[in-house]
Amino acid sequence: MSLRHAILGILDYREMHGYQLKRVLDEGISTFWPVNLAAIYPSLRKLEEEGLVQGRREPSAEGRPDRKVYTITDAGREELAQWRRVAPDGVPSVRNPLYLKLLFAHEEDLGEALSWLDKQADRAQAGLDQLRAEQANPRAFSTFFVEFLRESGVQHLELEIELLKELRARMQERVSRGQRAGKD
Protein backbone atom coordinates (compact mmCIF):
# COMPACT_ATOMS: atom_id res chain seq x y z
CA MET A 1 0.00 0.00 0.00
CA SER A 2 1.31 3.38 -0.83
CA LEU A 3 0.71 6.55 1.10
CA ARG A 4 -0.94 8.06 -1.97
CA HIS A 5 -3.62 5.34 -1.97
CA ALA A 6 -4.13 5.65 1.78
CA ILE A 7 -4.72 9.39 1.35
CA LEU A 8 -7.06 8.86 -1.59
CA GLY A 9 -8.95 6.18 0.35
CA ILE A 10 -9.44 8.45 3.35
CA LEU A 11 -10.50 11.41 1.21
CA ASP A 12 -12.98 9.12 -0.52
CA TYR A 13 -14.81 8.99 2.83
CA ARG A 14 -14.77 12.74 3.42
CA GLU A 15 -12.78 15.89 2.73
CA MET A 16 -10.10 16.77 5.26
CA HIS A 17 -7.28 19.16 5.90
CA GLY A 18 -3.72 17.90 6.32
CA TYR A 19 -3.76 17.66 10.10
CA GLN A 20 -6.99 15.62 10.04
CA LEU A 21 -5.41 13.28 7.49
CA LYS A 22 -2.34 12.97 9.69
CA ARG A 23 -4.53 12.09 12.66
CA VAL A 24 -6.49 9.44 10.74
CA LEU A 25 -3.29 7.92 9.39
CA ASP A 26 -1.60 8.04 12.78
CA GLU A 27 -4.51 6.87 14.90
CA GLY A 28 -6.50 4.78 12.46
CA ILE A 29 -4.08 3.16 10.06
CA SER A 30 -0.51 3.21 11.34
CA THR A 31 -1.22 0.51 13.90
CA PHE A 32 -1.55 -2.05 11.11
CA TRP A 33 0.31 -0.26 8.31
CA PRO A 34 3.23 2.00 9.26
CA VAL A 35 3.01 5.49 7.79
CA ASN A 36 5.75 8.05 7.24
CA LEU A 37 3.81 11.01 8.60
CA ALA A 38 6.41 13.49 7.37
CA ALA A 39 5.49 12.52 3.80
CA ILE A 40 1.81 13.50 4.06
CA TYR A 41 2.10 17.11 2.90
CA PRO A 42 4.51 16.37 0.03
CA SER A 43 2.17 13.54 -1.04
CA LEU A 44 -0.84 15.88 -0.92
CA ARG A 45 1.00 18.42 -3.09
CA LYS A 46 1.91 15.71 -5.61
CA LEU A 47 -1.64 14.34 -5.67
CA GLU A 48 -2.93 17.86 -6.24
CA GLU A 49 -0.42 18.43 -9.08
CA GLU A 50 -1.61 15.17 -10.67
CA GLY A 51 -5.24 16.29 -10.39
CA LEU A 52 -6.19 13.42 -8.04
CA VAL A 53 -7.14 15.73 -5.17
CA GLN A 54 -8.24 19.33 -5.09
CA GLY A 55 -7.38 21.73 -2.28
CA ARG A 56 -9.17 24.87 -1.23
CA ARG A 57 -8.34 27.42 1.46
CA GLU A 58 -10.67 27.55 4.43
CA PRO A 59 -10.57 30.00 7.35
CA SER A 60 -9.26 28.43 10.51
CA ALA A 61 -9.92 29.21 14.16
CA GLU A 62 -9.42 32.78 15.30
CA GLY A 63 -5.83 33.90 15.03
CA ARG A 64 -4.68 30.81 13.18
CA PRO A 65 -3.65 30.65 9.54
CA ASP A 66 -6.10 29.40 6.93
CA ARG A 67 -5.96 25.70 6.32
CA LYS A 68 -6.15 23.82 3.09
CA VAL A 69 -8.99 21.31 2.83
CA TYR A 70 -8.56 18.48 0.34
CA THR A 71 -11.22 16.67 -1.66
CA ILE A 72 -10.73 13.64 -3.90
CA THR A 73 -11.46 14.32 -7.58
CA ASP A 74 -13.11 12.00 -10.09
CA ALA A 75 -9.62 11.20 -11.42
CA GLY A 76 -8.57 10.39 -7.84
CA ARG A 77 -11.55 8.05 -7.41
CA GLU A 78 -10.61 6.29 -10.66
CA GLU A 79 -6.99 5.93 -9.52
CA LEU A 80 -8.22 4.49 -6.21
CA ALA A 81 -10.63 2.13 -7.98
CA GLN A 82 -7.86 0.86 -10.28
CA TRP A 83 -5.57 0.29 -7.30
CA ARG A 84 -8.32 -1.60 -5.42
CA ARG A 85 -8.94 -3.91 -8.42
CA VAL A 86 -5.37 -5.23 -8.37
CA ALA A 87 -4.87 -8.05 -5.86
CA PRO A 88 -2.08 -7.48 -3.35
CA ASP A 89 1.12 -9.28 -4.19
CA GLY A 90 3.69 -10.87 -1.95
CA VAL A 91 3.54 -13.60 0.60
CA PRO A 92 2.34 -12.89 4.14
CA SER A 93 5.36 -12.75 6.38
CA VAL A 94 6.37 -12.76 10.00
CA ARG A 95 9.67 -11.11 9.13
CA ASN A 96 11.10 -9.63 12.24
CA PRO A 97 14.70 -8.54 12.85
CA LEU A 98 14.46 -9.96 16.38
CA TYR A 99 13.88 -13.47 15.04
CA LEU A 100 16.97 -13.27 12.85
CA LYS A 101 19.09 -12.07 15.79
CA LEU A 102 17.77 -14.90 17.95
CA LEU A 103 18.46 -17.43 15.21
CA PHE A 104 22.14 -16.63 15.35
CA ALA A 105 22.47 -15.90 19.07
CA HIS A 106 25.32 -17.58 20.94
CA GLU A 107 25.44 -18.56 24.60
CA GLU A 108 27.09 -15.25 25.47
CA ASP A 109 24.16 -13.47 23.79
CA LEU A 110 21.40 -15.14 25.81
CA GLY A 111 21.39 -12.61 28.65
CA GLU A 112 21.24 -9.75 26.18
CA ALA A 113 18.66 -11.62 24.09
CA LEU A 114 16.38 -11.67 27.13
CA SER A 115 16.46 -7.87 27.11
CA TRP A 116 15.68 -7.91 23.36
CA LEU A 117 12.57 -9.96 24.14
CA ASP A 118 11.57 -7.55 26.89
CA LYS A 119 11.91 -4.57 24.53
CA GLN A 120 9.90 -6.35 21.85
CA ALA A 121 7.20 -7.23 24.39
CA ASP A 122 7.13 -3.60 25.58
CA ARG A 123 6.68 -2.38 21.98
CA ALA A 124 3.95 -4.95 21.38
CA GLN A 125 2.21 -3.85 24.60
CA ALA A 126 2.42 -0.19 23.52
CA GLY A 127 0.84 -1.12 20.17
CA LEU A 128 -1.84 -3.12 21.96
CA ASP A 129 -2.57 -0.19 24.28
CA GLN A 130 -2.84 2.13 21.26
CA LEU A 131 -5.25 -0.20 19.46
CA ARG A 132 -7.41 -0.56 22.55
CA ALA A 133 -7.47 3.23 22.99
CA GLU A 134 -8.54 3.61 19.36
CA GLN A 135 -11.29 1.04 19.88
CA ALA A 136 -12.56 3.00 22.87
CA ASN A 137 -12.30 6.41 21.16
CA PRO A 138 -15.65 7.32 19.60
CA ARG A 139 -13.92 10.05 17.54
CA ALA A 140 -11.34 7.72 15.95
CA PHE A 141 -11.56 7.11 12.22
CA SER A 142 -13.72 4.03 11.86
CA THR A 143 -15.10 1.87 9.11
CA PHE A 144 -16.15 -1.78 9.10
CA PHE A 145 -12.68 -2.80 7.88
CA VAL A 146 -10.77 -0.49 10.22
CA GLU A 147 -12.67 -1.98 13.16
CA PHE A 148 -11.91 -5.50 11.90
CA LEU A 149 -8.23 -4.66 11.47
CA ARG A 150 -8.09 -3.20 14.97
CA GLU A 151 -9.70 -6.34 16.38
CA SER A 152 -7.30 -8.60 14.48
CA GLY A 153 -4.39 -6.36 15.53
CA VAL A 154 -5.40 -6.75 19.18
CA GLN A 155 -5.51 -10.53 18.78
CA HIS A 156 -2.18 -10.58 16.94
CA LEU A 157 -0.43 -8.46 19.57
CA GLU A 158 -1.93 -10.41 22.46
CA LEU A 159 -0.61 -13.61 20.86
CA GLU A 160 2.80 -12.03 20.18
CA ILE A 161 3.10 -10.96 23.81
CA GLU A 162 2.11 -14.43 24.99
CA LEU A 163 4.67 -16.07 22.65
CA LEU A 164 7.41 -13.66 23.71
CA LYS A 165 6.71 -14.47 27.36
CA GLU A 166 6.88 -18.20 26.58
CA LEU A 167 10.13 -17.81 24.66
CA ARG A 168 11.57 -15.68 27.46
CA ALA A 169 10.70 -18.33 30.04
CA ARG A 170 12.35 -21.05 27.94
CA MET A 171 15.44 -18.92 27.34
CA GLN A 172 15.68 -18.01 31.02
CA GLU A 173 15.60 -21.70 31.83
CA ARG A 174 18.49 -22.31 29.41
CA VAL A 175 20.47 -19.43 30.92
CA SER A 176 19.85 -20.85 34.41
CA ARG A 177 21.09 -24.30 33.30
CA GLY A 178 24.03 -22.79 31.44
CA GLN A 179 22.98 -24.31 28.09
CA ARG A 180 24.17 -23.01 24.76
CA ALA A 181 21.79 -21.08 22.52
CA GLY A 182 22.17 -23.22 19.41
CA LYS A 183 22.30 -26.64 21.10
CA ASP A 184 19.59 -28.77 22.65
N, C-alpha and C positions, 0 to 999 in steps of 0.2 A: 504494500500500500504506500502510496506516495502522499506527501503532505498536501499536494495540490488536490488530490481526490478527496482527502479528508475535509479540506476546506470547502470544496464544492458540495460534498455530501451534507455538511452542516448547513451551508447557506441554502441548500435545497429545502431544508425544514423551515428556516426563517432568516430574514436579513439580520445582520449583526455588524457591530463595529469591531475593530481589531482586538480590543481588550476582551469583549465578550467571546470572540472566537478563541482567544488564548485560554480563557477560563474553561470553555467547553472542552478544548483539546487537553488541557492540563487535568481537569477534574473528571472528565467523562470518557476520555479515550486513552490517555497516556498510561493508565493502569494496565491495559492489555495490549497497547501498541505504543512504544516509546516515541515521543515527538520532540523534535528540536524546536523549542519555542522561540528561539532567536530568529528562526527562518520564517516565521509567520508573516511579518510585514513585507519582506522581500518577495515572498510567494504571492501575497495579495497584489503587489504592484505588477508582478509578471502576469498573473491571471487577468488583471485589468488591461494590461497592454495587449494581451491575446484576445481580448473581448469576451472572456469567459465569466467575468464578474464586472459589475458596474458599481462605482463608488459615488456617493454624493455627500456633500458637507451638511452636517446637522448641528445646530447649536447645542452646546453642552451645558452642564450646570453652571450656575452663576460664577463668574470669575475664572472659569476654565476654558481652555481653547476648544474651538469647534472640533467635532470628531467626524471621522469619515465612516459612513455606514455602507456596507457592501451588500449587494443583491446578486444572485446568480442570474445569468442571462440565458436565453434560449440555447445559445451556442454552448454555454457551460453545462446546461442540462443534457445536451446531446453528448458532450465529452464524458460526463458522468455516466450516462446510460451505456455508452460504448465500453467504458472501463468495467462497469458491472457485468456486462455480457461475457467478458473473458474470464474463464475459470482461473483461480489462483494456481500458480505453479509452485514447484518445490515440494519437498517431503517434510511433513511435520518433524520437528526436531526437539530434542531436549539438550541441545548444545549449551554447555555451561562451562566457563573457564575453570570453575572450581573442580568439576569432575576430571578435567584433564590434569590439573595439578595433583589431585588425589591419586590418579592412576599411576603417576610416576613418583609418588612420595616414597622416601626412604625412612628407615627407622628413626633417624635423627630429625625427620620432618614431622613425626606424629604429634608431638606436643604443639608445634606451630599449626599443624593441620586442624587440631581441635579448635584453635582460635579462628581459623578460616571458617569452620562450620558455624561457630557462634556468630560471626559477622554475617554469614549468609542467612542464618535463621533470624537475626535482627532485621535484616533488609526485607526478608519475606514477611515478618511480623508487621513492619512499617507499611508494606504494600497491602497487607490484609486489613490493617487499621484504616488505611485510606479508602479501600473498597467499601468497608462497612460504613464509614462516614458518608460516602457518596450514596450508599443505599438508604441511609437515614435522612439524607438532605432532600427535602421536598423541592428545592430550587435547582438541584443538579440536572444537567442535561439528561434526558431520559427518553428512550424509545423501547419498544419491545426487545430489540436485539441488544441494546446497551444494557438493559436490565439482565438479560440472559448472560451476556458476557461478564457482567459484574458477579452474578451468581456462580458462574463456572470459574471465574478468577478466585473467588473466595474458596471454593472447593479445592482448586489447584494449590493455592497457597497453604491452606490447612494441611493438605496431604504433604506438601513439600516440607513444612515445619515438622510434621510427624516423622517423615523419613530422615530428616537431618538429625532429629533427636535420637532416632534409632541408630543411625550410623555413628553418631557421637558416642553413644553408650558402648557400642561394639569396639570402637577405636580406643576408648578409655580403658576398656578391659584389656586390650592388647598392650597398651602402654603400661598398665599395672603389672602385666605378666612379663613385660620386657620382650614381647614378640616383635619380629620384623614386619614392616608394612607389606612387603610383597610376598611374604611366605605364609603358608597356613600352619 
